[in-house]
Amino acid sequence: MPSPSIIVTRSLPAPVEAVLRDRYGAVLSPDDRQLSREELGRALDTYDIVLCTLTDRLDAELIERPTRRAVFLANFGAGTNHIDLAACRRVGLPVSNTPGVLTEDTADLTILLMLAIARRAWEGDQELRAGRWTGWRPTHLLGTRVSGKSLGIVGMGRIGRAVAQRARFGFGMSVHYWSRTRLPLADEATLEAQWHPTLDALLASTEFVSVHCPATPETRHLINAHTLAAMRPGAYLVNTSRGDVVDEAALLDALGGGHLGGAALDVFDGEPQVNPALLAHPRIVTLPHLGSATVESRVAMGERAIANIAAWLAGAPLPDRVA
Ligand code: DGY
């Protein structure tokens, strides 16, 4: 029997591609181009295993097509909101992801964004590069202190906890959180984190808010006009989870009305398209979805995807099965 065929939709770090090619004969992306819907359909119809990423929108129609040959989707990434998991379950198509290995880097980037917006780092960088700096002066680009302030974490999963740890023990911040599931009391004690029973209560209590919940139909626009109004005047919002958790139009209104101090966004609704008003806003810092963008994370994510493929090929339980 020929060995199962594998296609990889995007370019991956070289050591990961080497294993996929040499050990599994995988077909690699020749040009790292995002596949069109038609090409994705062809990939599903032609290969047994599709190693996909968050740029592949795998909706119910694609998954349920009668011509589908694919019998396993190994997602490169922790988030799986681009895959209709319910449709995968209906047709018995297993899906795995790569959790855990990108936690520390995403938490680091969250802290980077929090500091960048509060300390006006991007504004300073732009001023310097544009040759507009006239020298040190006591009132130049005054920001807001981060150390010792309060941080509200929305969604206390792996990344939320890693951010809490940095904020509490690195910056002496008081850490508050709201999550679908409350942490065990021992974990709350270790992190010195205080749980709030409602999102509004959390938002009303903290000077910085960082979003770490997955994108689901329930969390779409969780941060909206109502919840933004519940934030403290002058508070800062950071989002490194998924763009559609934040209602971007409402965020622009809240900033325009002077209610918020600023926002720092690594993810966008409908990315890679980004609302130009966000990019032009002087109190928004933006990054192009770089949360897990380190060599270490991306290699580990590849290794994790390979471990799931190896388990599937061996008929063993998938280590990171999500559907
Ligand atoms: C993920 O794994 O879902 C991340 O967003 C990729 O950086």
py3Dmol code that shows the C-alpha trace and the ligand (Angstrom):
import py3Dmol

protein = """\
ATOM      1  CA  MET A   1       0.000   0.000   0.000  1.00  0.00           C
ATOM      2  CA  PRO A   2       1.478   3.447  -0.876  1.00  0.00           C
ATOM      3  CA  SER A   3       2.246   5.631   2.132  1.00  0.00           C
ATOM      4  CA  PRO A   4      -0.320   8.348   2.816  1.00  0.00           C
ATOM      5  CA  SER A   5       0.283  11.559   0.904  1.00  0.00           C
ATOM      6  CA  ILE A   6       0.825  14.845   2.734  1.00  0.00           C
ATOM      7  CA  ILE A   7       0.590  18.441   1.538  1.00  0.00           C
ATOM      8  CA  VAL A   8       1.899  21.419   3.500  1.00  0.00           C
ATOM      9  CA  THR A   9       0.025  24.612   2.625  1.00  0.00           C
ATOM     10  CA  ARG A  10       2.621  27.238   3.669  1.00  0.00           C
ATOM     11  CA  SER A  11       6.401  27.403   3.972  1.00  0.00           C
ATOM     12  CA  LEU A  12       7.644  26.198   7.361  1.00  0.00           C
ATOM     13  CA  PRO A  13      11.067  26.614   9.026  1.00  0.00           C
ATOM     14  CA  ALA A  14      13.744  24.709   7.082  1.00  0.00           C
ATOM     15  CA  PRO A  15      14.393  21.949   9.669  1.00  0.00           C
ATOM     16  CA  VAL A  16      10.668  21.201   9.821  1.00  0.00           C
ATOM     17  CA  GLU A  17      10.330  21.085   6.040  1.00  0.00           C
ATOM     18  CA  ALA A  18      13.377  18.786   5.859  1.00  0.00           C
ATOM     19  CA  VAL A  19      11.696  16.201   8.101  1.00  0.00           C
ATOM     20  CA  LEU A  20       8.377  16.464   6.287  1.00  0.00           C
ATOM     21  CA  ARG A  21      10.044  16.045   2.907  1.00  0.00           C
ATOM     22  CA  ASP A  22      12.708  13.455   3.735  1.00  0.00           C
ATOM     23  CA  ARG A  23      10.777  11.290   6.190  1.00  0.00           C
ATOM     24  CA  TYR A  24       7.250  11.594   4.853  1.00  0.00           C
ATOM     25  CA  GLY A  25       7.650  12.650   1.214  1.00  0.00           C
ATOM     26  CA  ALA A  26       5.396  15.644   1.892  1.00  0.00           C
ATOM     27  CA  VAL A  27       4.626  18.116  -0.878  1.00  0.00           C
ATOM     28  CA  LEU A  28       5.865  21.514   0.331  1.00  0.00           C
ATOM     29  CA  SER A  29       4.666  24.964  -0.621  1.00  0.00           C
ATOM     30  CA  PRO A  30       6.792  26.149  -3.567  1.00  0.00           C
ATOM     31  CA  ASP A  31       6.073  29.848  -3.026  1.00  0.00           C
ATOM     32  CA  ASP A  32       4.517  30.311   0.447  1.00  0.00           C
ATOM     33  CA  ARG A  33       1.421  31.767  -1.190  1.00  0.00           C
ATOM     34  CA  GLN A  34      -1.925  31.618   0.620  1.00  0.00           C
ATOM     35  CA  LEU A  35      -3.978  28.965  -1.193  1.00  0.00           C
ATOM     36  CA  SER A  36      -7.181  30.111  -2.852  1.00  0.00           C
ATOM     37  CA  ARG A  37     -10.407  28.406  -1.889  1.00  0.00           C
ATOM     38  CA  GLU A  38     -10.261  26.398  -5.089  1.00  0.00           C
ATOM     39  CA  GLU A  39      -6.685  25.291  -4.407  1.00  0.00           C
ATOM     40  CA  LEU A  40      -7.627  24.310  -0.861  1.00  0.00           C
ATOM     41  CA  GLY A  41     -10.463  22.213  -2.247  1.00  0.00           C
ATOM     42  CA  ARG A  42      -8.018  20.533  -4.639  1.00  0.00           C
ATOM     43  CA  ALA A  43      -5.605  19.871  -1.779  1.00  0.00           C
ATOM     44  CA  LEU A  44      -8.398  18.214   0.210  1.00  0.00           C
ATOM     45  CA  ASP A  45      -9.374  16.122  -2.818  1.00  0.00           C
ATOM     46  CA  THR A  46      -5.819  15.036  -3.658  1.00  0.00           C
ATOM     47  CA  TYR A  47      -3.948  14.367  -0.397  1.00  0.00           C
ATOM     48  CA  ASP A  48      -4.555  12.139   2.627  1.00  0.00           C
ATOM     49  CA  ILE A  49      -3.170  14.618   5.151  1.00  0.00           C
ATOM     50  CA  VAL A  50      -3.299  18.414   4.913  1.00  0.00           C
ATOM     51  CA  LEU A  51      -0.869  20.312   7.160  1.00  0.00           C
ATOM     52  CA  CYS A  52      -2.689  23.624   7.256  1.00  0.00           C
ATOM     53  CA  THR A  53      -2.338  26.989   8.998  1.00  0.00           C
ATOM     54  CA  LEU A  54      -4.539  29.856  10.113  1.00  0.00           C
ATOM     55  CA  THR A  55      -4.542  31.323   6.588  1.00  0.00           C
ATOM     56  CA  ASP A  56      -6.510  28.313   5.290  1.00  0.00           C
ATOM     57  CA  ARG A  57     -10.249  28.907   5.735  1.00  0.00           C
ATOM     58  CA  LEU A  58     -11.608  25.386   5.980  1.00  0.00           C
ATOM     59  CA  ASP A  59     -15.368  25.900   6.127  1.00  0.00           C
ATOM     60  CA  ALA A  60     -18.130  23.300   6.269  1.00  0.00           C
ATOM     61  CA  GLU A  61     -18.674  23.287   2.519  1.00  0.00           C
ATOM     62  CA  LEU A  62     -15.023  22.463   1.844  1.00  0.00           C
ATOM     63  CA  ILE A  63     -14.874  19.858   4.597  1.00  0.00           C
ATOM     64  CA  GLU A  64     -18.117  18.135   3.623  1.00  0.00           C
ATOM     65  CA  ARG A  65     -17.413  18.007  -0.116  1.00  0.00           C
ATOM     66  CA  PRO A  66     -18.078  14.485  -1.383  1.00  0.00           C
ATOM     67  CA  THR A  67     -14.830  14.430  -3.366  1.00  0.00           C
ATOM     68  CA  ARG A  68     -12.673  14.928  -0.255  1.00  0.00           C
ATOM     69  CA  ARG A  69      -9.811  12.476   0.080  1.00  0.00           C
ATOM     70  CA  ALA A  70      -8.163  14.070   3.128  1.00  0.00           C
ATOM     71  CA  VAL A  71      -8.584  11.999   6.270  1.00  0.00           C
ATOM     72  CA  PHE A  72      -6.600  14.123   8.720  1.00  0.00           C
ATOM     73  CA  LEU A  73      -5.928  17.852   9.187  1.00  0.00           C
ATOM     74  CA  ALA A  74      -2.737  18.678  11.126  1.00  0.00           C
ATOM     75  CA  ASN A  75      -2.991  22.373  11.940  1.00  0.00           C
ATOM     76  CA  PHE A  76       0.221  24.349  12.421  1.00  0.00           C
ATOM     77  CA  GLY A  77      -0.911  26.703  15.201  1.00  0.00           C
ATOM     78  CA  ALA A  78      -2.853  26.644  18.423  1.00  0.00           C
ATOM     79  CA  GLY A  79      -5.944  28.546  17.263  1.00  0.00           C
ATOM     80  CA  THR A  80      -8.349  26.583  15.092  1.00  0.00           C
ATOM     81  CA  ASN A  81     -11.082  29.140  14.465  1.00  0.00           C
ATOM     82  CA  HIS A  82     -10.322  28.979  10.709  1.00  0.00           C
ATOM     83  CA  ILE A  83     -11.499  25.349  10.649  1.00  0.00           C
ATOM     84  CA  ASP A  84     -15.143  24.378  11.050  1.00  0.00           C
ATOM     85  CA  LEU A  85     -14.515  21.801  13.761  1.00  0.00           C
ATOM     86  CA  ALA A  86     -18.212  20.909  14.017  1.00  0.00           C
ATOM     87  CA  ALA A  87     -18.205  19.968  10.320  1.00  0.00           C
ATOM     88  CA  CYS A  88     -15.021  17.924  10.888  1.00  0.00           C
ATOM     89  CA  ARG A  89     -16.726  16.056  13.721  1.00  0.00           C
ATOM     90  CA  ARG A  90     -19.822  15.436  11.571  1.00  0.00           C
ATOM     91  CA  VAL A  91     -17.767  13.789   8.838  1.00  0.00           C
ATOM     92  CA  GLY A  92     -15.282  12.102  11.219  1.00  0.00           C
ATOM     93  CA  LEU A  93     -12.278  14.128  10.032  1.00  0.00           C
ATOM     94  CA  PRO A  94      -9.737  14.338  12.867  1.00  0.00           C
ATOM     95  CA  VAL A  95      -7.944  17.637  13.469  1.00  0.00           C
ATOM     96  CA  SER A  96      -4.894  18.376  15.646  1.00  0.00           C
ATOM     97  CA  ASN A  97      -3.253  21.645  16.689  1.00  0.00           C
ATOM     98  CA  THR A  98       0.038  22.731  18.317  1.00  0.00           C
ATOM     99  CA  PRO A  99      -0.712  24.073  21.802  1.00  0.00           C
ATOM    100  CA  GLY A 100       1.763  24.927  24.537  1.00  0.00           C
ATOM    101  CA  VAL A 101       4.884  25.485  22.469  1.00  0.00           C
ATOM    102  CA  LEU A 102       4.118  29.108  21.584  1.00  0.00           C
ATOM    103  CA  THR A 103       2.907  30.202  25.002  1.00  0.00           C
ATOM    104  CA  GLU A 104       6.045  31.930  26.271  1.00  0.00           C
ATOM    105  CA  ASP A 105       6.710  33.857  23.068  1.00  0.00           C
ATOM    106  CA  THR A 106       3.124  35.050  22.762  1.00  0.00           C
ATOM    107  CA  ALA A 107       3.199  36.161  26.405  1.00  0.00           C
ATOM    108  CA  ASP A 108       6.479  38.012  25.782  1.00  0.00           C
ATOM    109  CA  LEU A 109       4.933  39.817  22.824  1.00  0.00           C
ATOM    110  CA  THR A 110       1.920  40.775  24.925  1.00  0.00           C
ATOM    111  CA  ILE A 111       4.220  42.462  27.429  1.00  0.00           C
ATOM    112  CA  LEU A 112       6.080  44.129  24.554  1.00  0.00           C
ATOM    113  CA  LEU A 113       2.812  45.601  23.272  1.00  0.00           C
ATOM    114  CA  MET A 114       1.663  46.697  26.707  1.00  0.00           C
ATOM    115  CA  LEU A 115       4.937  48.550  27.266  1.00  0.00           C
ATOM    116  CA  ALA A 116       4.995  49.913  23.719  1.00  0.00           C
ATOM    117  CA  ILE A 117       1.601  51.579  23.945  1.00  0.00           C
ATOM    118  CA  ALA A 118       1.983  52.805  27.515  1.00  0.00           C
ATOM    119  CA  ARG A 119       5.529  54.171  26.998  1.00  0.00           C
ATOM    120  CA  ARG A 120       4.818  55.519  23.482  1.00  0.00           C
ATOM    121  CA  ALA A 121       7.743  53.520  22.042  1.00  0.00           C
ATOM    122  CA  TRP A 122       6.419  53.481  18.473  1.00  0.00           C
ATOM    123  CA  GLU A 123       5.812  57.220  18.482  1.00  0.00           C
ATOM    124  CA  GLY A 124       9.382  57.782  19.642  1.00  0.00           C
ATOM    125  CA  ASP A 125      10.759  55.420  17.011  1.00  0.00           C
ATOM    126  CA  GLN A 126       8.832  57.180  14.250  1.00  0.00           C
ATOM    127  CA  GLU A 127       9.888  60.617  15.472  1.00  0.00           C
ATOM    128  CA  LEU A 128      13.540  59.613  15.524  1.00  0.00           C
ATOM    129  CA  ARG A 129      13.504  57.999  12.073  1.00  0.00           C
ATOM    130  CA  ALA A 130      11.712  60.997  10.610  1.00  0.00           C
ATOM    131  CA  GLY A 131      14.456  63.275  11.911  1.00  0.00           C
ATOM    132  CA  ARG A 132      11.978  65.155  14.107  1.00  0.00           C
ATOM    133  CA  TRP A 133      13.763  64.652  17.453  1.00  0.00           C
ATOM    134  CA  THR A 134      14.971  67.948  18.844  1.00  0.00           C
ATOM    135  CA  GLY A 135      16.617  66.504  21.966  1.00  0.00           C
ATOM    136  CA  TRP A 136      15.784  65.544  25.543  1.00  0.00           C
ATOM    137  CA  ARG A 137      13.237  67.694  27.340  1.00  0.00           C
ATOM    138  CA  PRO A 138      11.260  67.197  30.542  1.00  0.00           C
ATOM    139  CA  THR A 139       7.876  67.027  28.857  1.00  0.00           C
ATOM    140  CA  HIS A 140       8.811  64.968  25.820  1.00  0.00           C
ATOM    141  CA  LEU A 141       6.564  61.972  24.922  1.00  0.00           C
ATOM    142  CA  LEU A 142       5.397  61.328  28.461  1.00  0.00           C
ATOM    143  CA  GLY A 143       3.807  57.916  28.785  1.00  0.00           C
ATOM    144  CA  THR A 144       2.158  55.947  31.541  1.00  0.00           C
ATOM    145  CA  ARG A 145       3.984  53.787  34.100  1.00  0.00           C
ATOM    146  CA  VAL A 146       3.328  50.053  33.775  1.00  0.00           C
ATOM    147  CA  SER A 147       5.091  48.720  36.886  1.00  0.00           C
ATOM    148  CA  GLY A 148       2.776  48.359  39.856  1.00  0.00           C
ATOM    149  CA  LYS A 149      -0.407  48.988  37.847  1.00  0.00           C
ATOM    150  CA  SER A 150      -3.362  46.624  37.511  1.00  0.00           C
ATOM    151  CA  LEU A 151      -3.780  44.162  34.638  1.00  0.00           C
ATOM    152  CA  GLY A 152      -7.038  42.456  33.683  1.00  0.00           C
ATOM    153  CA  ILE A 153      -6.677  39.232  31.735  1.00  0.00           C
ATOM    154  CA  VAL A 154      -9.620  38.101  29.616  1.00  0.00           C
ATOM    155  CA  GLY A 155      -9.260  34.332  29.216  1.00  0.00           C
ATOM    156  CA  MET A 156      -6.916  32.558  31.631  1.00  0.00           C
ATOM    157  CA  GLY A 157      -5.629  29.710  29.470  1.00  0.00           C
ATOM    158  CA  ARG A 158      -1.965  28.903  28.960  1.00  0.00           C
ATOM    159  CA  ILE A 159      -1.070  32.276  27.433  1.00  0.00           C
ATOM    160  CA  GLY A 160      -3.184  34.267  29.898  1.00  0.00           C
ATOM    161  CA  ARG A 161      -1.382  32.544  32.766  1.00  0.00           C
ATOM    162  CA  ALA A 162       2.049  33.169  31.226  1.00  0.00           C
ATOM    163  CA  VAL A 163       1.181  36.871  30.885  1.00  0.00           C
ATOM    164  CA  ALA A 164      -0.071  36.928  34.485  1.00  0.00           C
ATOM    165  CA  GLN A 165       3.205  35.444  35.688  1.00  0.00           C
ATOM    166  CA  ARG A 166       5.284  38.083  33.864  1.00  0.00           C
ATOM    167  CA  ALA A 167       3.057  40.966  34.922  1.00  0.00           C
ATOM    168  CA  ARG A 168       2.884  39.965  38.576  1.00  0.00           C
ATOM    169  CA  PHE A 169       6.450  38.877  39.226  1.00  0.00           C
ATOM    170  CA  GLY A 170       8.267  40.901  36.543  1.00  0.00           C
ATOM    171  CA  PHE A 171       6.432  44.191  36.842  1.00  0.00           C
ATOM    172  CA  GLY A 172       4.779  43.983  40.252  1.00  0.00           C
ATOM    173  CA  MET A 173       1.351  44.487  38.686  1.00  0.00           C
ATOM    174  CA  SER A 174      -1.782  43.361  40.449  1.00  0.00           C
ATOM    175  CA  VAL A 175      -3.320  40.675  38.278  1.00  0.00           C
ATOM    176  CA  HIS A 176      -7.051  40.199  37.825  1.00  0.00           C
ATOM    177  CA  TYR A 177      -8.818  37.831  35.456  1.00  0.00           C
ATOM    178  CA  TRP A 178     -12.108  36.677  34.063  1.00  0.00           C
ATOM    179  CA  SER A 179     -12.357  33.331  32.346  1.00  0.00           C
ATOM    180  CA  ARG A 180     -15.013  30.820  31.355  1.00  0.00           C
ATOM    181  CA  THR A 181     -13.506  28.486  33.917  1.00  0.00           C
ATOM    182  CA  ARG A 182     -12.126  29.758  37.198  1.00  0.00           C
ATOM    183  CA  LEU A 183      -8.623  28.511  38.014  1.00  0.00           C
ATOM    184  CA  PRO A 184      -8.159  26.135  40.934  1.00  0.00           C
ATOM    185  CA  LEU A 185      -7.562  28.212  44.077  1.00  0.00           C
ATOM    186  CA  ALA A 186      -4.005  26.878  44.362  1.00  0.00           C
ATOM    187  CA  ASP A 187      -3.204  28.225  40.867  1.00  0.00           C
ATOM    188  CA  GLU A 188      -4.775  31.578  41.727  1.00  0.00           C
ATOM    189  CA  ALA A 189      -2.590  31.686  44.821  1.00  0.00           C
ATOM    190  CA  THR A 190       0.570  30.795  42.860  1.00  0.00           C
ATOM    191  CA  LEU A 191      -0.111  33.525  40.314  1.00  0.00           C
ATOM    192  CA  GLU A 192      -1.442  35.906  42.965  1.00  0.00           C
ATOM    193  CA  ALA A 193      -4.326  36.521  40.558  1.00  0.00           C
ATOM    194  CA  GLN A 194      -7.795  37.666  41.531  1.00  0.00           C
ATOM    195  CA  TRP A 195     -10.811  36.226  39.719  1.00  0.00           C
ATOM    196  CA  HIS A 196     -13.779  38.425  38.801  1.00  0.00           C
ATOM    197  CA  PRO A 197     -17.195  36.835  38.270  1.00  0.00           C
ATOM    198  CA  THR A 198     -18.092  39.020  35.270  1.00  0.00           C
ATOM    199  CA  LEU A 199     -16.197  40.626  32.421  1.00  0.00           C
ATOM    200  CA  ASP A 200     -17.630  44.041  33.308  1.00  0.00           C
ATOM    201  CA  ALA A 201     -16.369  43.721  36.881  1.00  0.00           C
ATOM    202  CA  LEU A 202     -12.889  42.884  35.582  1.00  0.00           C
ATOM    203  CA  LEU A 203     -12.871  45.756  33.104  1.00  0.00           C
ATOM    204  CA  ALA A 204     -13.985  48.258  35.733  1.00  0.00           C
ATOM    205  CA  SER A 205     -11.099  47.228  38.003  1.00  0.00           C
ATOM    206  CA  THR A 206      -7.987  47.419  35.837  1.00  0.00           C
ATOM    207  CA  GLU A 207      -5.771  49.950  34.088  1.00  0.00           C
ATOM    208  CA  PHE A 208      -4.567  47.497  31.427  1.00  0.00           C
ATOM    209  CA  VAL A 209      -6.669  44.794  29.776  1.00  0.00           C
ATOM    210  CA  SER A 210      -5.192  41.951  27.755  1.00  0.00           C
ATOM    211  CA  VAL A 211      -7.306  39.582  25.682  1.00  0.00           C
ATOM    212  CA  HIS A 212      -6.367  35.878  25.562  1.00  0.00           C
ATOM    213  CA  CYS A 213      -9.555  33.972  24.802  1.00  0.00           C
ATOM    214  CA  PRO A 214      -9.982  31.829  21.693  1.00  0.00           C
ATOM    215  CA  ALA A 215     -12.139  33.046  18.808  1.00  0.00           C
ATOM    216  CA  THR A 216     -15.495  31.266  18.969  1.00  0.00           C
ATOM    217  CA  PRO A 217     -19.023  32.374  18.048  1.00  0.00           C
ATOM    218  CA  GLU A 218     -19.450  33.289  21.752  1.00  0.00           C
ATOM    219  CA  THR A 219     -16.339  35.490  21.910  1.00  0.00           C
ATOM    220  CA  ARG A 220     -16.923  37.342  18.612  1.00  0.00           C
ATOM    221  CA  HIS A 221     -16.919  41.062  19.530  1.00  0.00           C
ATOM    222  CA  LEU A 222     -16.708  40.225  23.209  1.00  0.00           C
ATOM    223  CA  ILE A 223     -14.894  43.552  23.443  1.00  0.00           C
ATOM    224  CA  ASN A 224     -17.585  45.847  22.054  1.00  0.00           C
ATOM    225  CA  ALA A 225     -19.079  49.283  22.678  1.00  0.00           C
ATOM    226  CA  HIS A 226     -20.635  48.099  25.937  1.00  0.00           C
ATOM    227  CA  THR A 227     -17.550  46.370  27.334  1.00  0.00           C
ATOM    228  CA  LEU A 228     -15.223  49.161  26.175  1.00  0.00           C
ATOM    229  CA  ALA A 229     -17.424  51.626  28.056  1.00  0.00           C
ATOM    230  CA  ALA A 230     -17.014  49.438  31.135  1.00  0.00           C
ATOM    231  CA  MET A 231     -13.215  49.895  30.989  1.00  0.00           C
ATOM    232  CA  ARG A 232     -11.682  52.512  33.237  1.00  0.00           C
ATOM    233  CA  PRO A 233     -11.098  55.957  31.706  1.00  0.00           C
ATOM    234  CA  GLY A 234      -7.591  56.073  30.256  1.00  0.00           C
ATOM    235  CA  ALA A 235      -7.193  52.271  30.308  1.00  0.00           C
ATOM    236  CA  TYR A 236      -5.197  50.412  27.649  1.00  0.00           C
ATOM    237  CA  LEU A 237      -6.347  47.413  25.628  1.00  0.00           C
ATOM    238  CA  VAL A 238      -3.963  44.748  24.274  1.00  0.00           C
ATOM    239  CA  ASN A 239      -5.067  41.976  21.920  1.00  0.00           C
ATOM    240  CA  THR A 240      -2.804  39.103  20.889  1.00  0.00           C
ATOM    241  CA  SER A 241      -5.563  36.481  20.549  1.00  0.00           C
ATOM    242  CA  ARG A 242      -7.765  36.854  17.464  1.00  0.00           C
ATOM    243  CA  GLY A 243      -8.967  39.989  15.738  1.00  0.00           C
ATOM    244  CA  ASP A 244     -12.646  39.225  15.740  1.00  0.00           C
ATOM    245  CA  VAL A 245     -12.790  39.152  19.560  1.00  0.00           C
ATOM    246  CA  VAL A 246     -12.590  42.958  19.404  1.00  0.00           C
ATOM    247  CA  ASP A 247     -15.167  45.123  17.607  1.00  0.00           C
ATOM    248  CA  GLU A 248     -12.668  47.385  15.862  1.00  0.00           C
ATOM    249  CA  ALA A 249     -15.213  50.094  14.974  1.00  0.00           C
ATOM    250  CA  ALA A 250     -16.264  50.317  18.619  1.00  0.00           C
ATOM    251  CA  LEU A 251     -12.603  50.466  19.656  1.00  0.00           C
ATOM    252  CA  LEU A 252     -11.999  53.394  17.304  1.00  0.00           C
ATOM    253  CA  ASP A 253     -15.063  55.152  18.750  1.00  0.00           C
ATOM    254  CA  ALA A 254     -13.861  54.572  22.319  1.00  0.00           C
ATOM    255  CA  LEU A 255     -10.443  56.001  21.445  1.00  0.00           C
ATOM    256  CA  GLY A 256     -11.925  58.869  19.445  1.00  0.00           C
ATOM    257  CA  GLY A 257     -14.172  59.817  22.345  1.00  0.00           C
ATOM    258  CA  GLY A 258     -11.134  59.953  24.620  1.00  0.00           C
ATOM    259  CA  HIS A 259     -12.365  57.167  26.907  1.00  0.00           C
ATOM    260  CA  LEU A 260      -9.364  54.849  26.437  1.00  0.00           C
ATOM    261  CA  GLY A 261      -5.667  55.628  26.758  1.00  0.00           C
ATOM    262  CA  GLY A 262      -4.694  53.455  23.800  1.00  0.00           C
ATOM    263  CA  ALA A 263      -4.693  50.011  22.239  1.00  0.00           C
ATOM    264  CA  ALA A 264      -2.064  47.588  21.019  1.00  0.00           C
ATOM    265  CA  LEU A 265      -3.114  45.001  18.457  1.00  0.00           C
ATOM    266  CA  ASP A 266      -1.249  42.004  17.026  1.00  0.00           C
ATOM    267  CA  VAL A 267      -4.346  40.548  15.340  1.00  0.00           C
ATOM    268  CA  PHE A 268      -7.122  41.976  13.173  1.00  0.00           C
ATOM    269  CA  ASP A 269     -10.612  41.130  12.049  1.00  0.00           C
ATOM    270  CA  GLY A 270     -10.281  39.917   8.443  1.00  0.00           C
ATOM    271  CA  GLU A 271      -6.464  39.990   8.449  1.00  0.00           C
ATOM    272  CA  PRO A 272      -4.288  40.446   6.443  1.00  0.00           C
ATOM    273  CA  GLN A 273      -6.637  43.298   5.528  1.00  0.00           C
ATOM    274  CA  VAL A 274      -6.481  45.898   8.281  1.00  0.00           C
ATOM    275  CA  ASN A 275      -8.832  48.823   8.736  1.00  0.00           C
ATOM    276  CA  PRO A 276      -6.673  51.837   7.697  1.00  0.00           C
ATOM    277  CA  ALA A 277      -8.186  53.890  10.535  1.00  0.00           C
ATOM    278  CA  LEU A 278      -6.472  51.543  13.019  1.00  0.00           C
ATOM    279  CA  LEU A 279      -3.124  51.969  11.293  1.00  0.00           C
ATOM    280  CA  ALA A 280      -3.440  55.748  11.163  1.00  0.00           C
ATOM    281  CA  HIS A 281      -4.483  56.141  14.778  1.00  0.00           C
ATOM    282  CA  PRO A 282      -1.836  57.820  16.969  1.00  0.00           C
ATOM    283  CA  ARG A 283      -2.849  55.857  20.059  1.00  0.00           C
ATOM    284  CA  ILE A 284      -2.870  52.394  18.512  1.00  0.00           C
ATOM    285  CA  VAL A 285       0.242  50.246  18.165  1.00  0.00           C
ATOM    286  CA  THR A 286      -0.023  47.503  15.557  1.00  0.00           C
ATOM    287  CA  LEU A 287       1.984  44.389  14.699  1.00  0.00           C
ATOM    288  CA  PRO A 288       1.325  41.890  11.877  1.00  0.00           C
ATOM    289  CA  HIS A 289       0.305  38.803  13.933  1.00  0.00           C
ATOM    290  CA  LEU A 290       3.776  38.140  15.367  1.00  0.00           C
ATOM    291  CA  GLY A 291       2.754  36.475  18.663  1.00  0.00           C
ATOM    292  CA  SER A 292       4.505  33.179  17.996  1.00  0.00           C
ATOM    293  CA  ALA A 293       7.002  34.497  15.454  1.00  0.00           C
ATOM    294  CA  THR A 294      10.282  33.230  16.874  1.00  0.00           C
ATOM    295  CA  VAL A 295      12.464  30.531  15.390  1.00  0.00           C
ATOM    296  CA  GLU A 296      12.008  28.558  18.605  1.00  0.00           C
ATOM    297  CA  SER A 297       8.206  28.635  18.578  1.00  0.00           C
ATOM    298  CA  ARG A 298       7.777  28.042  14.878  1.00  0.00           C
ATOM    299  CA  VAL A 299      10.182  25.061  14.856  1.00  0.00           C
ATOM    300  CA  ALA A 300       8.458  23.631  17.936  1.00  0.00           C
ATOM    301  CA  MET A 301       5.057  24.131  16.291  1.00  0.00           C
ATOM    302  CA  GLY A 302       6.304  22.202  13.261  1.00  0.00           C
ATOM    303  CA  GLU A 303       7.659  19.422  15.454  1.00  0.00           C
ATOM    304  CA  ARG A 304       4.328  19.251  17.226  1.00  0.00           C
ATOM    305  CA  ALA A 305       2.440  18.985  13.932  1.00  0.00           C
ATOM    306  CA  ILE A 306       4.845  16.223  12.866  1.00  0.00           C
ATOM    307  CA  ALA A 307       4.285  14.380  16.160  1.00  0.00           C
ATOM    308  CA  ASN A 308       0.559  14.393  15.451  1.00  0.00           C
ATOM    309  CA  ILE A 309       1.104  13.148  11.899  1.00  0.00           C
ATOM    310  CA  ALA A 310       3.401  10.389  13.196  1.00  0.00           C
ATOM    311  CA  ALA A 311       0.748   9.349  15.721  1.00  0.00           C
ATOM    312  CA  TRP A 312      -1.951   9.324  13.043  1.00  0.00           C
ATOM    313  CA  LEU A 313       0.227   7.220  10.723  1.00  0.00           C
ATOM    314  CA  ALA A 314       0.909   4.764  13.573  1.00  0.00           C
ATOM    315  CA  GLY A 315      -2.793   4.511  14.369  1.00  0.00           C
ATOM    316  CA  ALA A 316      -2.092   5.926  17.844  1.00  0.00           C
ATOM    317  CA  PRO A 317      -4.206   8.564  19.638  1.00  0.00           C
ATOM    318  CA  LEU A 318      -3.382  12.101  18.470  1.00  0.00           C
ATOM    319  CA  PRO A 319      -1.497  14.002  21.177  1.00  0.00           C
ATOM    320  CA  ASP A 320      -3.289  17.276  20.354  1.00  0.00           C
ATOM    321  CA  ARG A 321      -6.644  16.275  18.954  1.00  0.00           C
ATOM    322  CA  VAL A 322      -9.202  19.099  18.775  1.00  0.00           C
ATOM    323  CA  ALA A 323     -11.816  17.308  16.605  1.00  0.00           C
TER     324      ALA A 323
END
"""
ligand_1 = """\
7
DGY
C -1.755 30.380 16.762
O -1.023 29.412 16.921
O -2.968 30.274 16.719
C -1.117 31.701 16.645
O -2.028 32.722 16.468
C -0.080 31.721 15.545
O 0.784 32.739 15.912
"""
view = py3Dmol.view(width=600, height=400)
view.addModel(protein, "pdb")
view.setStyle({"model": 0}, {"cartoon": {"style": "trace"}})
view.addModel(ligand_1, "xyz")
view.setStyle({"model": 1}, {"stick": {}})
view.zoomTo()
view.show()
